[in-house]
Amino acid sequence: MKNLIALLVLVCLVSCTSNHPFKSEISSSDSLISVLDTLSEKLAGMDLEKTEKIAKESSELRNYLSANYPDSTNRNFWVNKIGPLYSVQRNLSKFLAAKKDIHKEMEYSRDQLETFKNSLKDEKLSKEDAGKYLGHEFEAVDRISFLLNKYEPKVKLSFAEWEGVKDEMYRIADSLKSL
């Protein structure tokens, strides 16, 4: 994603031929806003409702099994059964905690880019300041991209892991309730 952002900025800088003194910076800002739009779609596609539901269910199930499973020496159970359940809960909980910050950072970055663009159009900045601010915005969008790319595969993996362990974990929990 970093390469995509860099390519967009480079294309905009090279392709600008208008007489406006900040044409390339304005174009680069537009490109960064487009990247933010793509990242917003990616974040929205990570199914927050499903994530919250599975995080809660896996946590409750793990807590119940941990408190009620009678054989604390059964390594197979604790490593091969509870381990994946814990992994699901941990990954989804971390994503849910970070999601709010990622969303706030996206909104802040979008506002900054719009304000920056308006300042460029009104020629309120020097070339040096414009370059500096554009660099900061590039870094902010790159950081958001990094975070989403960090969490997206973990969320998808957790969904798949959950589907692979939930039925068996519920059967074990049900059998413990009948004891």
Buried (B, 14 or more C-beta within 10 A) or exposed (E): BEEEBEEBBEEBBEEBEEEEEBBBBBBBBBBBBEBBEBBBEBBEEBEBEEBBEBBBBBBEBBEBBEEEBEEEEEEEBBEEBBEBBBBBBBBBBBBBEBBEEBBEBBEEBBEBBEEBBEBBEEEEBEEEEBEEBBEEBBEBBBEBBEBBEEBBEBBEEBBEBBEEBBEEBEEBBEEBEEE
